[in-house]
Amino acid sequence: MEDLKKAIEEIVKQDIIKVVISNKINKDVEYNKIIFVLKEDDEKQYYQIEKTTDKQVFHENINVDILEEKLLEYVQGKYKQLDAWAGTTTFDLKISKKGKVHLGHKMSDNEKLTSKGHNKEKNYILKEGMIIEPLIDLGIFTKEGKVVNSKYDKYKQINRFVEVIDDEIKNNDYKELTIIDFGCGKSYLTFVLYYYFVEIKKINVKMIGLDLKEDVIGKCNEIAKRYNYENLRFELGDINGFKYENKVDMVITLHACDTATDYALYNAIKWNSGMIFSVPCCQHEFNSQIKTESLAILTKYGIVKERVSALMTDAARANILEYSGYKTQLLEFIDIDQSPKNILIRAIKANIPNEIKEKALSEVNDLMTSFNLKPTLYDLLRKDNLI
């Protein structure tokens, strides 16, 4: 008891940002994990405590000056592990079965863990309190429109994608848009985007979702009908070879595997679409092609080769889009802590000067020559004399 108290006293001397209590001593302990996070509102700082069981999550807010008391109350005789993060120090507290206490620490930069406010620091477009049926069905919102705590990362990810689109939409007075979502899958994000365009931005949209699975398409059309999303429909089809004769204002492609992303971008370029938003996935093509003697270190180790190939793939796509007349950015879609595949391509039709176009294409050609690469998107456009 005394050693544990001294260890916790040592920890709370620092300005603690976050604490995680885990590894309960037996199954009779009520909570699987207890997390303390420093919060700040307009008036004061406090700790929000999140206590997790197999089925539920409970929350409690406490004053900062009783942190030591609460940590001792929760840990003593119940848990074997406590991890704590201060601004420049990380603590590792372990308690053996016999009650022996060991406190370790190391220097680290933990400032990014700081949270100012109870999720109020971010003014999300899809706000809590909105009754957004796709988010409720996805289990991200409760029926009352509150974020389910365990789904908060997913909530942030969806908002991030909507924000990337909104950055373009809010700068233009769009009255109507035709949007095609390639490889829509179960389409919850498609439904969320429809809600964003129609209910939040008040834009008259026509959205088409395309996928290869007949049962998925049937179910999605049923859901669209249940939501009364009148101008949203889903079709069975392959990205490669999909035909659409009318104007397409926006193309979306999320996690289309490997070269499926290239076919989607190719179609968007051919249609002269005004906006393209693409989150690539499973970039295998370059990984199977890449060869280089002068920079063999990049292909020597499998994990390095895989990641370099993926980055080269998206860099080449971005340059090809730039050559095709799009102002193109590669953006971080989600935190890299959640997934290493976190790049989003945003391409907006613009008046790109010829010298910039030619430089972009020249860089792609240099990459292809140096690493023995043959990008699918490049070949598709070349066959149509667009490169």
N, C-alpha and C positions, 0 to 999 in steps of 0.2 A: 504493500500500500504506500509506504513512505517513498520508496524508489520511484513508483509510478507518479506520485504527486510531484516529486522533484523534476522528473522528465517533462511532465506537462507544463510545469512552471517555466522550465527552460525554453520550451517551444513558444509559449504565449508572450515571452519577452519581445519577440519579433512581431512585426505587423503582419499578422496571418491573413492571407487572402483566401485560402481554401484548405479544408481538412476532409479526409476520407477515412472513416472507421470501418474496418471489414474483418473477415475471417473470424466469425463467431465461434465461441468455445464449444457449443453444442447446439443441437437442433431446437432446444427449448428457448433459446434467445429469440425474441420476437422479430427483430429486424435483421435482414440480410446485410444491409449496408446503411450507413448514416453519413451524410455529406453536409458539411458546413460551407457556405459561400458568403463572402463579404459583399454586401450590397450598400448602395448609397442612394438616398432620395434627396429632395430639396432641403430637408431639415437635418438629417443625421445619417450616420453609418449604423448598420446592424448586420447580424448574421442570419441568413435564411438556412434553416435546417431541413433537409429532405431525408425522410426515413422510409426505407423500401422493404416491403414484405413480398411474398411470392405473388400476391394478387393486387396489392394496393400501394399507393405512395402517399405519405402524410407530410405536411409542411408545418413549420413553426418558425416564428421570428423571435430573436433574442437580442438584448442589448450587448454591445461589444464588451462591456466590462464584466460580464458573467461567462465569457467563453471558457476560462479555465475551469470554473465550477461545472459547467455542462459537459466538457470533455471528460473530466474525471467521473462524473455521474454515469455517462454512457459507456465508457470503456471498462471501468473496474469490474472484474469478474465476469465479463461478457464477451470481450473481443481480444484477439491476439495481435492485431495490426492497426496502426494509426499512421497515416501519411499526411504531412502538412506542408504547405507552400507559403513562403513569405516572398518579399520582393526579390531577394538575392540568395535565398537559402531554401533548400528542400530537406525536410526532416523525415526520418524513417524510424518509427518506434515499433519494436517487436516485444511481445510478452510471451514467455515460454509457458508450458503446461504447469510448471512448478512456481510460476509467478515471477521468474527472473526477468528483469527489464533491461533492454538494450536500446539505446538511442543513438542513431547515426545521423549525420547531416552532410550535405555537400553544397558547394556554391553553384547557383544556377540563376538564369534570368526568367522570373515567373510573372513579370508585370502584365503580360498579356492575359493573365487569368482574372485580372481585376474586373469586376462587374459593377457598373454604376446604375443602381436602380433595379427594380423588380421587372426586368425585361423592358423598361421604359426608355432605355437609351437608344432604341431603334424604332423609328416610326415606320412600321411595316405597311405595305400596301394592302395586304390581306390581313385585316386587323381582327384581334379577338373581339367577339361580340357579333361579328357578321355570321349570318346563317348560310354557310357555303356547303351545300349538300355533298359535293365530291370530297371535301375535307372531312366531313362527318363520316361518310361511308368508308373513307380510307383510315379512319380511326385517329386522325390528327386533331380534329375538333370533337368536343362533346356535342350533344344535341343543343346545348345552350350557346355554342360558339366559343367555348373555352379551349385553349390548347391543352392536350393531354401531355403531361410533363415528360413522359418517356418518349414522346414523338416530337420534342421541341427541335431537335437537330433537323428532322425532316421538314418541319414547318419553316425553319430558316432557309433550308435549301430551296424549297418551292418559292418562297418569297424572293430569294436571290435571283432565280430565273425570271420571275415576273418583273423584278426591278431592272434587269438587263434589257428587257423588251421595253419597259416603260421609259427608259432613258431616251429611246428613239421616238416613241409614240407621243410623249408629252411635248415634244418640240414641233409637232405638226398637227394641223387641224384635220385629222382623218374623219371622214363621214362614214365611209364603208371600206371594208377590206375583204379580200379573198385569201384564205390561208390554207395551206396544205401541210399536214403533219405526217411525215414519212416514218414508217415503223412505229406506229402509235402504241402498240402493245395494249395493255389494259386501259390506257387512255385517261387515267385520272388527272394527269397534268393537262391534257387536252381539254377536259371538262373545266378545270380550274381557269385555264386561259380564256375559255369561252365566257365564263362568269366575269373575269376581269374586263374583257373587251365590251361586253354587253351591259353589265350591271354597274361597273365602276367608271369606265370611259365613255359609255353610251355611244358606242360605235356599232353600226350595222355590219355584222360580219357574217361571212359564209365560210364555214370550216369543214374540211374534209380530212378524215383520218384514214391512213392506208396501212394495212397489215396483211401478213400471209396466212394467219390462222382464222379459219372460217368461223369457229365457235366464238372466238374473241370478238370478231366483227359483229356477229349476231347479238351478243350480249351487250356490246357497247351501244348499238343502235337502240336496244331496249332501254338502256339506262338514259340515253339522250331523250327518249320519248317520255320517260318517267320524270325527268327534270324539266320537261317542257322547253328543251333547248332546240327550238324549231329549225335553226339554220346550221345545225351540226349533224353531219352524217358520216358513216364509216363504210369504207369499201374494201373488198378483198382484192389484193394485187401486190405485185412485186415492184420495188423501187426501180429496178432495172427494166425499162420498157414501158413504164407507166405513161399514159398519154392524157393530156388535158389541153383542150383547145382554147379556153378562155384565159383572160388575164389572171395572173397569180401575183398578189402583192407581197406575200410573205411565205417563206418555206421554213419549217421547223423540222429538225431531225435530232432526236435524243437517243443516244446509245445505239445507233445503227451500227451493226457489227462490221468491222474491217472495211472493205471497199464499198459496202452499202452506203456509207457516208459519202463516198465519192460520186456514186450515181445520183444521190439526192442533190449534191452541190451542182453536178452537171446539169440536171434538169432545171434547177433554179437559175443557173446562168443562161440556159437556152431560152427560158421563159422571160428573161430580163426582169426577174423578180426584184422588187425594191428593197426587200429586207430578207436576210438569211440568219437564222440562229441555229447553231449546230453544236451538240456535245458528242464528239466522236468516242468510239469504244473499240477495244480489241484490234489495235492497229498491227496486224500480223504481216502485211504485205512487205514493208521495208525490212522487217526482221528476217524474212526468208531470202531477201535479195542482197542485203548490204555486204559489200566487200571492199576492203581498202588495205593497201600495204603500208602507206606512210602513216596512217592513223590506226594501225591494227589494235592499239590499246582499247579502242572503243568497241571492238567486237570480240575481245579476248574473254571477257566475263559475261556470262549469260544475262544476268540481271541488268548490267550496264548496257549491253547490246539491245535488250528489249526496250529499255527506257529511252535510249538515244534514238532508236528507230521510231518510237512513238512520237517523240518531240520533232524529229525531222519530218515525219508524215504531216503533222499539223502545220509546221512552218511552211512546207511546200504548198499545202492547200491554201494557206493564208496568202502567200505570194501569188498563186495562180488566180485567186479571187481578185487580188489587187490589179493584176494584169487585165482581168476581165471587166474592170471598171467599178470595183467596190472598195470603199474605205473599210479596211478590215482590221479587227483587233482580236487578239487572243487574251481572254480574260480568265481569272480564277473563278470557277463556278461554285465550288465548295471548299472548305478547309482541307488542306492536304492531309491533315490528321485523320480525316474520314475516308479519303480515297486518293491514291496517287493519280487517278484518271480524272482530273478536275479542270480540264481546259474547255472553255466554251468559245466557239468562233462566232463573232458578230460581224456581219458584213452588210454594209449599207450602200446602195447604188449612189455613185457620186461622179463628179467630173474630175477624173484622175488625169493629171498631165501625162502626156506621152512618155516623157523622159523617166517618170516614176514607174510607169507600166513596164517599159523596156528593162529598166534596172531590176524590177521584181522578177521578170521572166529570166533574165540573165542569171540571177542568183539561183533560180531553180535549176537551170541548165548546168551550172557549176556544181551544184549538189549532186545532180544525177551522174555527172561525169566522175566526180571524186569518189563516189560510193557505189557506183554501178546500180543505180536505182531507176525504176520505170514506174512512175506514179500512174495509177489508173485514171485519175482525173485529168492528168496531162494528156494521156493517150486518147481519152474520149473526146476531148476538145480538139485535139489535132486531127482526128478523123473527120470532124465537121469543119475543118479549116478555121477553127476559132483560135488556134495558136499557130 
